[in-house]
Each structure stands twice: as C-alpha cells, then as structure tokens.
Amino acid sequence: MPHASTPVLRDALRLTPGVETLGIESAFEVAAAARRLEAQGRSVVHTEIGEPDGPTPAHIVEGGIRALRDGATRYAPAAGVAALRDAIAAHMADRGVSATAEQVVVTSGAKPMLLYAVLALVRPGDEVLVPDPGFPIYESAVRLVGGVPIPYPVFPTDGALRDEAIAAAITPRTRVLVLNLPGNPTGTAVPAAVLDAIAELAVRHDLAVLSDEIYSRLYFAGVHESVASRPGLAQRTVLVDGFSKTYAMTGWRLGYGVMPARLAERVTALVINSTSCVPPFIQLAGLAALAGPQQCVTALVSRLRANRDNIVRGLNAIPHVHCASPSAAFYAFPDVSGLLERSGLSSTTLSRILLDVYGLATLAGSSFGARGEGHLRLSFATSPELLAAALDRLAACAFDLSSAHQLR
C-alpha cells in the first residue's frame, strides 16, 4: 500500500479524446511484423512501405554533406532556408501555381504540414471531406482536433474520383476538402474537367482545400496540374508536397506547404512551437534536389512505369484477382474480393496470412477506409525480381485458398 503521505495516482495521465482515438499508418505496423519474421530467418518480400527502393541520388547526398562541412548545423529560419523557399515557390510554376517565398513553409516531412494545416483550419465540430479509400492520416488528424471526417468515395475499381461524389458529401458544416491527387492507394489522377468541377465546388461552398500532391512528379502519362491553379483556389488552398517519393528521400524527412501568406505566418508559429526548424543541412540537400539534374526523376518514373505494367499484368493473371492500371504514384490496389468470398476471409486476415505463411508483406485495403475492403495495396517501387517473387507468393496463396474452398 502507498505511504499515507504519498498522493494516490488516479487519472493524472488521462488521455485527451483526440489522442485516445488517434489512428496510425498500418504500413509501419506491417513493416515491424515483417522485420520480426526476418530476424527469425524468414524470407519476406516487402511491398508494404511506400518508398523508392534505390538510394538518394548522389548529387543530393553530396549537397547535404557539403552543407554539413560548411557548418549548416545551427538553427535555421523557422519557415525554411530562404534559398529553398525561393526554389519551391519557383517550382510551383510547373503545376500552374504562382507563389512567392512568403507563402512557403518548410517542414520535417509532408505529414507535419498536413497536421499543421488541420490544426490551423479545423475547429471542433467542423466537417472535413476525406477520400475513401485514402491515406489514413487525414482522418486521424481531423479527429485529433475534434473535427468530423466525412468520407467521399474514390472508386477502387478504376481509381476514379468524381466531382458529383464530393458534392453529395458537402453539408452546411463542411469546412475543408482534402484532395490527394495523384492518390494513395489507388494511383488516382483526374482529367482537367473534373479538376475544374472540384475547384468550382470549393468556391461555391466556400471550402478550404488541403491538397496533398506528394506524388505530383510520378505520372506515367501527362503532367500534374494542381487544384490551386484554378481560378479562386490559390487563396483557399494549402498545397502539401515533399521530397520523399520523388527523390528517394523518405528518411531525410523534408516536406513543405504553399499557402496564402497570412496562413503561412500562423503555420510558421506552429513550427516554432514544435520542431523549431528543419535541420538546415537537410534543407540544402533539398535545394540540391530541386536545382540539380532531374534525370533521376525521369529514370525513376521509367522504372515505375515498367514495374506498373508488370505487376498489373501479373495480378490480372491470378484467378479471382483483378487490378486496374494506376495512372500515377507506385501502388497497385488489386480487387481480391472474389478470393475473399471463396475463402471467407477479410482483407486484413488475407494480408496477415500472406505475411505469416507466404512471406509477402502487403497492406489490407480496409486500412485506407471502408471502401478499401476487398482490396490489397502493394507498392511496386522495388526491383523487377522482387515484384516477380511477390506475384509468385500471392499466386501461391490464391491457389491454396481456392483449393481449400473446392475441398470443402
């Protein structure tokens, strides 16, 4: 028993509602489980984590090393190093957006920028439209601040996004529309006419737009246009992007937001209250990425396009599996509902069996929202040899499950 003078700990560590319900990105859970199996000597093919498998290009690494040697190890301006902010603002012209450095805030990855935007824009009770299936951090961040995430459908069969589906989800309490184009997990890209219609909805209903454009350079045909390039959208959009996917810099943790200057001031205050700044040598590596040769991006897209074609062809050759061909990013999102119906499994259980029994790390489609059920997500940002092994292991699982069904 505690000493009489010792205070009794009743509920000192009571969690806030937002933190208590905080979700996570399941890719990290699956990756940790896969590493535990590998530590036991098991062979695992990784398709769960969304990152290019190659090293960061040499000129970017050298930019960071040079910055370290030059003493770029002190505090940097909270909003970002001036030269990088200038470069990011200039880079916006490629997607039809006019911006100045005052509108740019550099953050430790794109995720903090997503959270800062939600903290700045969403009040308790506000409704926020989020894609379903979609990146789970959107919903998690909205719930953290007391907002109400309202899913709108991205149609997994073809990865399509339809403006009428967004319009149907809007109510008088809707405050923010979250867009992820190109999208995770479906590789969604939209025609210009659909982007125009979405922009018109935002203006008509006076919505703020949180536009996650982290895959903007990874198109297999055509070029990216930002919703912020549409009339009336620049003053109501927070554009989020980063260096992780395009330049194989996931571990560097470097992202940014582009937004109206008055909002950038407040978001900079959030940076000061949290991380103070992004390490300056990392920012200067980012500057080397933007200012240096872009053949690394062209080569990455070429490899991803070939991988996309191979994995889609291979998935569609597996009985009871269908996969649409994604337009961008590096995810296949096959429909495995036929296999699930025959076996009586959920996508979560199938993903677990694939890892535990067959040594294939995937993500359950339900990790990305209710509409993702019946699907799996596989990253094809890896080598052709590992993709072939992934397809072999998924095909073996499908065969075994179908055989068990036939024997019942």
Sequence and secondary structure as in RCSB ss.txt:
>XXXX:A:sequence
MPHASTPVLRDALRLTPGVETLGIESAFEVAAAARRLEAQGRSVVHTEIGEPDGPTPAHIVEGGIRALRDGATRY
APAAGVAALRDAIAAHMADRGVSATAEQVVVTSGAKPMLLYAVLALVRPGDEVLVPDPGFPIYESAVRLVGGVPI
PYPVFPTDGALRDEAIAAAITPRTRVLVLNLPGNPTGTAVPAAVLDAIAELAVRHDLAVLSDEIYSRLYFAGVHE
SVASRPGLAQRTVLVDGFSKTYAMTGWRLGYGVMPARLAERVTALVINSTSCVPPFIQLAGLAALAGPQQCVTAL
VSRLRANRDNIVRGLNAIPHVHCASPSAAFYAFPDVSGLLERSGLSSTTLSRILLDVYGLATLAGSSFGARGEGH
LRLSFATSPELLAAALDRLAACAFDLSSAHQLR
>XXXX:A:secstr
   TTS   SSTT   HHHHT    HHHHHHHHHHHHHHTT   EE SS S SS   HHHHHHHHHHHHTT  S 
  TT  HHHHHHHHHHGGGGT    GGGEEEESSHHHHHHHHHHHH  TT EEEEEES  HHHHHHHHHTT EEE
EEEEETTTTEE HHHHHHH  TTEEEEEEESS TTT     HHHHHHHHHHHHHTT EEEEE TTTT BSSS   
 GGGSTTTGGGEEEEEESTTTTT GGG  EEEE  HHHHHHHHHHHHHHTSS  HHHHHHHHHHHHS  HHHHHH
HHHHHHHHHHHHHHHHTSTT B    SBSSEE  B HHHHHHHT  HHHHHHHHHHTT EE EEGGGG GGGTTB
EEEE  S HHHHHHHHHHHHHHHHHHHHHHHH 
